[in-house]
């Protein structure tokens, strides 16, 4: 083989202009209304994909600061589309297509091609999609989680530390997929039936947890220790380099699935009949607020999350909050997604939120000069 064959090729966007304007590719998987789900697919198939309107909103926000954008579907054609477009940086919200590490597919490809991209990197996206693995890591770090067991068959013995009612869901899905009123099991027959349903329908183990009947909160954070050096709004950040969004409480009691914040409830437009109540800022005592923020940050760091995340909590029967999951690719649908509701509640525009995520990444990948005053 010739020496030329071993040469390392430059990435598609190998000489971006420092500070921009840039060619930005928005990577996502979109809901296709005319696409028929494959045989045997679950009823909430493609629920974690984005609407084209969300991608268009992200593009419009990025273009307000002079950048050029294109939407690239994160499917099997992605490697070729990246080579054709040659982006300087990618705004990544891709969920991936198949497999238990699918949210890491786009980041892994981008790193292989040496193309900068937003938010967390490969390992974090792979871990966070696996709720069981995430819980195991959090538990080892001494973070509060509900008792759990992952079952690979419906006749597997139940851990003696678990007691009814129990909550059963797929461990490797997002957007409340596989979560409905039948996810709560009050006896062994209901447990076995639901575990079998999850395993057969979602082609993965079933995560069985102690049911948490209390209040539910989601906590968002953005930044990193050097965030102010690259931010357009350094005043947003605390001395440690992080911005804490107002805490959001999710009250699902009036939703289409009372007490269950699953896919059917999440699919309702905010403020409509059948939607949960999105209470932001949440009315909570200062001590609980401080604890939620500190614990969310520890959960964020435990799996090496970068720049932005949303961490979910629910309280047990003793009003003690437990970690549920973390999303390093939080939804960004304006007026609908939790992070967008949080940022709007404190007066941060959608355009500023999107650009901040972009510029945090650009600073990390060397596409921005840092502010001289920081």
C-alpha positions as CSV (number, residue, x, y, z in Angstrom):
1,X,0.0,0.0,0.0
2,X,1.4,3.4,-0.9
3,X,2.4,6.0,1.7
4,X,-0.3,8.3,0.2
5,X,-3.0,5.9,1.3
6,X,-1.9,6.4,5.0
7,X,-2.2,10.2,4.8
8,X,-4.6,11.7,7.3
9,X,-7.2,13.7,5.4
10,X,-8.3,17.0,6.8
11,X,-11.9,17.1,8.1
12,X,-14.5,18.7,5.8
13,X,-14.4,22.0,7.6
14,X,-10.7,22.2,8.3
15,X,-10.2,25.9,8.1
16,X,-13.2,27.7,9.6
17,X,-13.1,31.4,10.2
18,X,-12.3,32.1,13.8
19,X,-15.4,33.8,15.2
20,X,-17.4,33.1,12.1
21,X,-19.4,33.4,10.0
22,X,-19.6,29.6,9.8
23,X,-21.2,26.9,7.8
24,X,-23.4,25.2,10.4
25,X,-25.0,21.8,9.8
26,X,-28.0,21.0,12.0
27,X,-28.1,17.2,12.5
28,X,-31.3,15.6,13.6
29,X,-33.8,12.8,12.9
30,X,-37.2,14.1,12.0
31,X,-40.7,12.6,12.4
32,X,-41.9,11.6,9.0
33,X,-45.7,11.6,8.9
34,X,-46.0,9.6,5.8
35,X,-43.5,6.9,6.9
36,X,-45.0,3.6,8.0
37,X,-43.4,2.1,11.1
38,X,-41.8,-1.3,10.6
39,X,-43.8,-4.4,11.5
40,X,-43.9,-5.0,15.2
41,X,-42.8,-1.4,16.1
42,X,-44.0,0.0,19.4
43,X,-47.0,2.5,19.3
44,X,-44.7,5.4,20.2
45,X,-42.2,4.6,17.4
46,X,-40.2,7.8,16.4
47,X,-41.5,9.7,19.4
48,X,-38.1,11.0,20.3
49,X,-37.5,12.4,16.8
50,X,-38.0,16.1,16.1
51,X,-40.5,17.9,13.9
52,X,-39.1,19.7,11.0
53,X,-40.4,23.0,12.5
54,X,-37.9,22.5,15.4
55,X,-35.0,22.1,13.0
56,X,-36.1,25.2,11.1
57,X,-36.4,27.1,14.4
58,X,-32.8,26.2,15.3
59,X,-31.6,27.2,11.8
60,X,-33.3,30.5,12.0
61,X,-31.8,31.2,15.4
62,X,-28.3,30.5,14.2
63,X,-28.7,32.6,11.1
64,X,-29.7,35.7,13.2
65,X,-26.0,36.0,13.9
66,X,-24.8,35.8,10.3
67,X,-24.1,32.1,10.0
68,X,-25.2,29.9,7.1
69,X,-27.1,26.7,8.0
70,X,-28.3,23.5,6.4
71,X,-30.3,20.6,7.8
72,X,-28.8,17.2,7.4
73,X,-30.9,14.1,8.3
74,X,-28.8,11.8,10.6
75,X,-29.4,8.7,8.6
76,X,-27.2,6.3,6.7
77,X,-26.4,9.1,4.2
78,X,-24.9,11.3,6.9
79,X,-21.2,10.6,6.2
80,X,-21.6,11.5,2.5
81,X,-23.7,14.6,3.3
82,X,-21.0,15.9,5.6
83,X,-18.4,15.4,3.0
84,X,-20.5,17.3,0.5
85,X,-21.4,20.2,2.7
86,X,-18.1,20.6,4.6
87,X,-19.5,22.2,7.7
88,X,-17.3,24.2,10.1
89,X,-19.4,23.0,13.0
90,X,-22.5,20.9,13.6
91,X,-25.4,21.7,15.9
92,X,-26.2,18.1,17.0
93,X,-29.6,17.0,18.2
94,X,-29.6,13.6,16.4
95,X,-31.2,10.7,18.2
96,X,-29.8,8.0,16.0
97,X,-31.6,5.2,14.2
98,X,-31.0,1.9,15.8
99,X,-29.2,0.2,18.7
100,X,-28.6,0.8,22.4
101,X,-26.0,3.5,21.8
102,X,-27.7,5.3,18.9
103,X,-27.4,8.8,20.4
104,X,-23.6,8.4,20.2
105,X,-23.7,7.6,16.4
106,X,-23.5,11.2,15.1
107,X,-20.9,12.3,17.7
108,X,-18.7,9.3,16.9
109,X,-18.9,10.0,13.2
110,X,-18.1,13.6,13.7
111,X,-15.1,12.8,15.9
112,X,-13.8,10.4,13.3
113,X,-14.1,13.1,10.6
114,X,-12.7,15.7,13.1
115,X,-15.7,18.0,12.7
116,X,-16.6,20.2,15.8
117,X,-20.1,19.8,17.2
118,X,-22.3,21.0,20.1
119,X,-22.9,19.5,23.5
120,X,-21.7,16.2,25.0
121,X,-19.3,13.8,23.3
122,X,-19.6,10.1,22.4
123,X,-19.3,8.4,25.8
124,X,-21.8,10.6,27.6
125,X,-24.4,10.2,24.9
126,X,-24.0,6.4,24.9
127,X,-24.2,6.2,28.7
128,X,-27.1,8.6,29.2
129,X,-29.4,6.7,26.8
130,X,-28.9,3.6,29.1
131,X,-30.9,4.4,32.2
132,X,-29.7,1.3,34.0
133,X,-26.0,2.0,33.4
134,X,-26.5,5.7,34.4
135,X,-28.2,4.6,37.7
136,X,-25.3,2.2,38.4
137,X,-22.8,5.0,38.0
138,X,-24.8,7.5,40.1
139,X,-25.2,4.9,42.8
140,X,-21.4,4.3,42.9
141,X,-21.0,8.1,43.3
142,X,-23.4,8.1,46.3
143,X,-26.2,9.9,44.5
144,X,-29.8,9.1,45.5
145,X,-31.7,6.7,43.2
146,X,-34.7,4.5,43.6
147,X,-34.2,0.8,44.1
148,X,-34.1,-0.9,40.7
149,X,-33.6,-4.1,38.9
150,X,-33.1,-4.8,35.2
151,X,-34.9,-7.9,34.0
152,X,-34.0,-9.8,30.9
153,X,-37.0,-12.2,31.1
154,X,-40.5,-12.0,32.5
155,X,-40.0,-14.9,34.8
156,X,-36.8,-13.6,36.5
157,X,-37.1,-13.5,40.3
158,X,-37.9,-10.1,41.8
159,X,-35.2,-8.6,44.0
160,X,-36.3,-8.9,47.6
161,X,-35.6,-5.2,48.2
162,X,-38.3,-4.2,45.7
163,X,-41.9,-3.8,46.9
164,X,-45.1,-3.0,45.1
165,X,-46.1,-0.7,43.5
166,X,-43.3,-0.9,40.9
167,X,-42.6,1.1,37.8
168,X,-41.6,-0.7,34.6
169,X,-40.1,1.0,31.5
170,X,-37.6,0.4,28.6
171,X,-34.2,1.5,29.9
172,X,-32.9,2.7,26.5
173,X,-35.6,5.0,25.2
174,X,-36.5,8.7,25.6
175,X,-39.5,11.1,25.4
176,X,-41.5,8.9,27.8
177,X,-41.5,6.0,25.4
178,X,-43.0,2.8,26.9
179,X,-44.5,4.8,29.8
180,X,-48.3,4.7,30.3
181,X,-50.6,3.9,33.2
182,X,-49.9,0.2,32.8
183,X,-46.2,0.9,33.6
184,X,-47.2,0.9,37.3
185,X,-47.5,-2.7,38.6
186,X,-49.4,-3.3,41.8
187,X,-48.9,-7.1,42.0
188,X,-46.9,-9.9,40.5
189,X,-49.3,-10.6,37.6
190,X,-49.1,-7.0,36.4
191,X,-45.4,-7.0,36.8
192,X,-44.8,-10.1,34.7
193,X,-47.2,-8.9,32.0
194,X,-45.5,-5.5,31.7
195,X,-42.0,-6.8,31.8
196,X,-42.9,-9.2,29.0
197,X,-44.5,-6.3,27.0
198,X,-41.4,-4.1,27.3
199,X,-39.0,-6.9,26.4
200,X,-41.0,-8.0,23.4
201,X,-42.1,-4.6,22.1
202,X,-38.9,-2.6,22.6
203,X,-36.4,-5.5,22.1
204,X,-34.4,-4.6,25.3
205,X,-34.5,-5.5,29.0
206,X,-37.1,-4.0,31.3
207,X,-36.1,-1.6,34.0
208,X,-38.1,-2.2,37.2
209,X,-38.0,0.5,39.8
210,X,-39.6,1.4,43.1
211,X,-42.6,3.6,42.2
212,X,-42.0,7.2,43.2
213,X,-45.4,8.8,44.0
214,X,-44.3,12.4,44.8
215,X,-43.6,15.6,43.0
216,X,-41.5,15.7,39.9
217,X,-38.9,18.3,39.0
218,X,-36.4,18.8,36.1
219,X,-33.3,20.8,36.6
220,X,-31.3,22.4,33.7
221,X,-27.7,23.7,33.7
222,X,-25.5,25.2,31.0
223,X,-21.8,26.0,30.8
224,X,-18.5,24.8,32.1
225,X,-15.6,26.4,34.1
226,X,-14.4,28.6,31.2
227,X,-17.9,29.4,29.7
228,X,-17.7,33.1,30.3
229,X,-14.6,33.3,28.1
230,X,-16.7,32.4,25.1
231,X,-20.2,33.5,26.0
232,X,-22.1,36.3,24.4
233,X,-23.7,36.8,27.8
234,X,-21.0,36.2,30.5
235,X,-23.3,37.8,33.1
236,X,-25.5,34.7,33.0
237,X,-22.9,32.5,34.6
238,X,-22.1,31.9,38.2
239,X,-18.4,32.1,39.4
240,X,-18.0,28.4,38.7
241,X,-18.9,28.9,35.0
242,X,-22.4,27.4,35.1
243,X,-25.8,28.9,34.4
244,X,-28.6,27.4,36.5
245,X,-32.0,27.6,34.8
246,X,-35.1,28.1,36.9
247,X,-36.3,24.7,38.2
248,X,-39.4,23.3,36.5
249,X,-42.0,21.3,38.3
250,X,-44.0,18.8,36.2
251,X,-47.5,18.2,37.6
252,X,-49.0,15.4,35.6
253,X,-52.1,15.0,37.7
254,X,-54.4,16.9,35.2
255,X,-52.8,15.2,32.2
256,X,-54.2,12.5,29.9
257,X,-52.2,10.0,32.1
258,X,-52.8,11.3,35.6
259,X,-49.7,10.9,37.8
260,X,-47.7,9.4,34.9
261,X,-45.4,11.7,32.8
262,X,-45.2,9.4,29.8
263,X,-45.3,9.8,26.0
264,X,-49.0,10.6,25.8
265,X,-48.7,13.4,28.3
266,X,-45.5,14.8,26.8
267,X,-47.1,14.8,23.3
268,X,-49.8,17.4,24.4
269,X,-49.1,21.0,23.6
270,X,-48.3,23.1,26.6
271,X,-51.4,24.7,28.1
272,X,-53.9,22.5,26.3
273,X,-56.5,20.2,27.9
274,X,-54.8,16.9,28.8
275,X,-51.3,18.4,29.1
276,X,-49.3,18.4,32.4
277,X,-48.8,21.6,34.2
278,X,-45.4,23.1,33.6
279,X,-44.7,25.2,36.7
280,X,-41.6,27.4,36.3
281,X,-40.0,28.6,38.5
282,X,-41.2,25.8,40.7
283,X,-42.5,26.8,44.1
284,X,-40.1,25.0,46.4
285,X,-38.3,25.9,49.6
286,X,-34.7,27.3,49.3
287,X,-33.2,24.2,50.9
288,X,-34.8,21.8,48.5
289,X,-33.9,24.1,45.5
290,X,-30.2,24.2,46.6
291,X,-30.1,20.4,47.0
292,X,-31.7,19.7,43.6
293,X,-29.2,22.1,41.9
294,X,-26.2,20.6,43.7
295,X,-27.3,17.0,43.0
296,X,-28.1,17.7,39.4
297,X,-24.7,19.2,38.9
298,X,-23.1,16.1,40.5
299,X,-25.2,13.9,38.2
300,X,-24.1,16.0,35.2
301,X,-20.4,15.6,36.0
302,X,-20.6,11.9,36.9
303,X,-21.1,10.9,33.3
304,X,-18.8,13.7,31.8
305,X,-21.7,15.8,30.4
306,X,-20.6,18.9,28.5
307,X,-22.1,22.4,28.1
308,X,-25.8,21.6,28.7
309,X,-28.1,19.0,30.3
310,X,-31.4,18.4,32.0
311,X,-31.7,16.2,35.0
312,X,-35.0,14.7,36.2
313,X,-36.1,14.0,39.8
314,X,-39.1,12.5,41.5
315,X,-39.9,12.3,45.2
316,X,-40.6,9.1,47.0
317,X,-43.3,8.4,49.6
318,X,-41.2,10.1,52.3
319,X,-40.7,13.3,50.2
320,X,-37.1,12.4,49.5
321,X,-36.1,13.3,45.9
322,X,-34.5,10.6,43.7
323,X,-32.7,10.9,40.4
324,X,-34.6,9.5,37.5
325,X,-32.4,10.2,34.4
326,X,-30.3,12.8,32.6
327,X,-30.6,14.2,29.1
328,X,-27.4,15.6,27.5
329,X,-29.4,16.3,24.3
330,X,-32.4,18.1,25.8
331,X,-35.3,18.9,23.5
332,X,-35.2,22.4,21.9
333,X,-38.7,22.9,20.5
334,X,-39.6,26.5,21.3
335,X,-42.4,26.9,23.8
336,X,-42.6,23.2,24.3
337,X,-39.4,21.6,25.4
338,X,-38.5,21.8,29.1
339,X,-35.2,23.7,28.6
340,X,-37.0,26.2,26.4
341,X,-39.7,26.7,29.0
342,X,-37.0,27.3,31.7
343,X,-35.0,29.8,29.6
344,X,-38.2,31.7,28.7
345,X,-39.2,31.9,32.3
346,X,-36.1,34.0,33.1
347,X,-36.3,36.1,29.9
348,X,-33.7,34.3,27.7
349,X,-34.9,34.4,24.1
350,X,-34.9,31.2,22.0
351,X,-32.3,32.7,19.7
352,X,-30.0,33.5,22.5
353,X,-30.3,30.0,24.0
354,X,-29.5,28.3,20.6
355,X,-26.6,30.7,19.9
356,X,-25.2,30.1,23.4
357,X,-25.1,26.4,22.9
358,X,-23.4,26.9,19.6
359,X,-20.8,29.3,20.9
360,X,-20.0,27.2,24.0
361,X,-19.1,24.4,21.6
362,X,-17.2,26.7,19.2
363,X,-15.0,27.9,22.1
364,X,-14.3,24.4,23.2
365,X,-13.3,23.3,19.7
366,X,-11.0,26.4,19.1
367,X,-13.3,28.3,16.7
368,X,-13.5,31.4,19.0
369,X,-11.0,33.6,20.6
370,X,-11.7,33.9,24.3
371,X,-12.7,37.1,25.9
372,X,-9.7,39.0,27.1
373,X,-11.3,40.3,30.3
374,X,-12.0,36.8,31.7
